[in-house]
Amino acid sequence: MATYHFNLDGSLISADPSGNAAVVGGQNFPLTGSQLTMYAATIYAEASFMGLVQQINPNDPEGEMQRETFAIAYSMFNYATAKKQKDATYTFDRMLVDKSYTHAIGSPAYNEYFSAGGDTVRKKYATQAIIKMFTRNTADMLHVIQTLDGGPFWDGADIYQRFRDHYRAKQGFQLSDPAHGSLYQNVTVVQGTQVIESIEGNNKWIQGPYTFLSTMTAGGTIFWKFMPGSGASV
């Protein structure tokens, strides 16, 4: 544990090995130091690397990374909120260690957030996303919040590589915009990707052929909510 000092833009000022607090812009933050950094480390590990983002949106790679990291942060918030409605014991702290939800927890990329190396720009935006949420400074991300529409899930390059063999495809998904399927069409820094399309699944626990509906893409990530009317839930 440590006491972390951040600027409002998410950049790290210092880390004091004593205590367990988060100080942002000189003010005490509503999360502890460990809560804030574990949350940010998960976002960092799940988000795209800069080389990929530059190929997805060469005109504004940092803006693209900012949207992607915020969308991941907000999706996690959506999941925790929905999960707690069904299970009162599901706390924010539990989400931060829930590997069944976020596989990146504890991964090398996750641990990289805490190291001196790694991508300082991605670290900044991963942290900034949480700061924006908890300080309610989200006016510039309102479109992201509205487009996610409560959705709690996302996938990266793996779904564009595996497509029909991917868990999401086996459960069935519909693309709300066909362009979501060609996200990696002009990408060369990630190998083995393909254009994906809506695919019916075989989920006996839902109504209809689709469990998930895509909502948006940002960076190299596609975001999902449950298909309306499917009866699916967290």
N, C-alpha and C positions, 0 to 999 in steps of 0.2 A: 504494500500500500504506500501511497505518497500523496502529497498535496500538490496539485497541478495548477499552474497559472497559465491561462490562455488569453490571447487577444480575442476581440469579438468576431474576427474573421476566421477563428479556429486555429490560428498559428500558435504554437507552443512558445511560451516565454521561459518557463522554468519548471522543474519538478523537484520538490523538496521531499527527501525520503521519510520525513516525519509526518504523521497525521494521515488523514484520508479525506481530504476536501478538494473541491474544485472551485477555483476562483476565475471568473471570466470578466474581462474588462474592469478589473479591480473590485468586483462585487462577488459575494458568495453565491454559488450556483446551487439550484435545488437538488442536484445529484451529488453523490459523493465522488471523490476522485476515481475510485475503482469502478463505480457504475458508469461514469461518463466515458472513461477510457476503454472499458470492456465493450460498451455499445459502439464506440467509434472504431475500435479494432475490428469488430465484426463487419461493419460497413466497409471499412478499408479493404478487408479480405474479400468481400463479395463484389466490390466494384471493379470496373475495368481498368487496366493499366493504360498509361498515357499514350503509348504507341498505338493502341487499338482505338482509343477515343479520337486521336488525331485523324485516323482513317475514316471513322464514322462521321465526324463533323470537322473537316479541316478548317472551316472558316471560324469556328468558335469552340475549340476543344475544351477550354476551361469552363465555359458556360455549360457545355454538354456534361462534363464531369460533375459540376455542381448540381445539375438536375438529377443525374443518376444517383449520386450519393444521397441527396435529399429524398428521392423516391424510395430508396432502400430503407432509409431511416424511418420514413413514414409508414411503409409497408409493415415494418416490424412493430411499430406502434399500433397499427390496425390489427395485427395478429394478436398482440397481447390483450388488446381491448376485447376482441371477439372471444378469445379463449377464456378470459376472466368472467365473461357473461355466462359461460357454460360451467366453469369450474372456479369457484371463489378462491381456491387455494393457489391458482396460477398467478403468481406475482411478477412484477417487473424484473426482480432479481432472478427468478426462475427462468424467464425468457433469455436472460443474458448467458445462461449456461445450457440452454436447451439445444443439444446437438441434433435431436430428431427434427427440429425445425430449421436450424441454420448449420449446415455441415461445416462451414468454414471456421467455427469456433475452435480455437486451439491449433489451427493449422499454421504452417510456416508463414503464410501471408499475414495471418492474425498476429502472430508473435512479432512480425516485422514492424508493426505499428509502434511497439514499445521500444524498438531499437533505434540507434542513432542513424541507421541507414534507411533504405526504402525511398518511397516517393513522397517528398515533403508536400507537394501540391495535393496529392490524393489524401494524405493525412489531414491537411488543413480543411479540405472540403468535407471529409468524413466527420470531423469534429464540428465544423461549422453547421452542418445539417442538424445536429442535436441542439446546438446553441440556439439556432433559429426556432426550433420547435418549442423549446422550454422557455424562451423569452417571448414567444408569440410574435416573432418578427418574420412572418411568412408571407407578406404581401406579394413578394416577387416569385413565390413558389405556389401561389394559389391555384394556378392552372394545373400544376402537378397534383396537388391534393384533390382537386375536383375530378381530374381524369382518372386517378387511381380508384376513386369511387369506393373506398373501403377495402380495396383489394389487399391481401396480405402475402402474396407470393411473387416470386420472380425467378428467372433462369438466365444464365449466361450462355456462353458459346456452346456448352455441352448439348443443349437441346437442338442447336443448329448442326451439330456433328452427328448426333445419334438419332434424331427425329423419331422415327417409328419405334425405336427401341427405348426411348426415353419414358420415364414414369408418367410424365404429363400426357404424352401421346396415348399411352395405354389406357389412361383414364378418360381420354377424349377432350379435345380443346377446339374452340372456334376462334379464329382471328377476327377481331372487330374491324380490322383494316388489313387488307391483303399485303400492304407494304410492310407490316410487322414481320412477315415471313421472309423478306429479302434483306433483312438488316445487315447481313454479312456478305452481301453479293459482291461488294467492291473491296473487301478486306483481304489483305495478303499476309498480315502478321499472325493470323490464326489459321492453321491448316485444317482441311477436311470438313469445312462447313458446306452447307447446302441451303437452298431455298426451302422453307417449310410451308405447309398449308394446313387448313383446318382438317382435323381427322377425328372420326368417330371412335369412341372408346368402348370398353366393355366393363362398366362399373355398375354392378347389380344394385348398388345402394342408392342410386340416384334416378331421377326422372329424366328421360331423354338420353341422347347419345353423347352429350358434352358435359364434362364436369367443370371445365374452366373456360373463361372468356378473356382474351387479351385486352388490356386497357391502353397500353402505351409502350413505347421503347425509349430508352435513354442510354447513352453510351452503348456498350455491347450487351445490354440487358433488356429483356422483355418482361413485362409485368402482367399479373393475372389477378382476376377476382373469380369467385365462384359464378358459374353460369346461372343467371336469374331463372328461377323456376325449377332448377335441378334438385333442390332440397339438400344440396351439399353444404357442409359446415365444418368448421375447424374441430 
